[in-house]
Amino acid sequence: MLRIAVWRLEADDDDQPDRFAEAAQQAAFANDFGIALRLAERAFALAPGFDSALVLADVLYELGEVERTEEVLGPVGGLAAED
């Protein structure tokens, strides 16, 4: 899953945000935060909702980018109550 998502990311060939979000979580679990960030950013760009924001925020937090984490979560915070 991860390898295929990276190929599609690099080829700019996929518009399935769920695939990118799941692969970002796998990459983060493997401590490959560079790839995780790229995948999470693509997922969020394609579907800027609560789920993709949470994945992106998790990766940003692990990278120590707390301000960016807050920027990502701020606009979608109200969606947490709705989901």
KEKE-498567 format. One record per residue (C-alpha): residue in one letter; y, x, z. Coordinates in pm, whole numbers, padded with zeros to 5 digits, always signed. Each point is the difference from the previous one (the first is absolute). Layout:
! KEKE-498567
AYXZ
...
This chain:
! KEKE-498567
M+00000+00000+00000
L+00246+00271+00099
R-00063+00219-00303
I+00032-00294-00239
A+00325-00113+00163
V+00146+00351-00031
W-00096+00013-00367
R+00164-00335-00060
L+00306+00106+00196
E+00040+00315-00207
A-00060-00190-00323
D+00245-00272+00105
D-00277-00232-00108
D-00058-00248+00279
D+00196-00285+00146
Q-00235-00095+00284
P+00185+00069+00324
D-00306-00077+00213
R-00191+00283-00168
F+00282+00245+00074
A+00042-00119+00358
E-00370+00033+00076
A-00013+00344-00160
A+00308+00105+00198
Q-00180-00092+00321
Q-00304+00201-00109
A+00215+00302-00085
A+00179-00022+00335
F-00335-00020+00180
A-00096+00321-00184
N+00332+00155+00111
D+00124+00030-00359
F+00343-00140+00076
G+00160+00118-00324
I-00231-00219-00207
A+00010-00274+00262
L+00379-00013-00026
R-00002-00018-00380
L-00259-00279+00003
A+00172-00194+00278
E+00338+00025-00174
R-00154-00136-00322
A-00166-00286+00186
F+00328-00088+00166
A+00194+00026-00327
L-00243-00240-00169
A-00022-00249+00288
P+00266+00052+00267
G-00156-00227+00259
F-00119+00038+00356
D-00341+00156-00076
S+00127+00269-00236
A+00295+00070+00231
L-00235+00053+00292
V-00211+00250-00196
L+00310+00187-00114
A+00148-00003+00348
D-00322+00140+00148
V+00002+00290-00245
L+00369+00069+00053
Y-00048-00005+00377
E-00285+00251-00024
L+00229+00224-00206
G+00266-00021+00271
E+00242-00198-00214
V+00093-00249+00270
E+00331-00107-00157
R-00168-00083-00331
T-00271-00184+00194
E+00265-00221+00157
E+00169-00052-00339
V-00328-00123-00149
L-00094-00225+00290
G+00347-00145+00064
P+00019-00237-00297
V-00359-00122+00037
G+00000-00041+00377
G+00059-00371-00027
L-00308-00037-00218
A-00227+00105+00288
A+00065-00330+00174
E-00081-00190-00319
D-00332+00174-00080
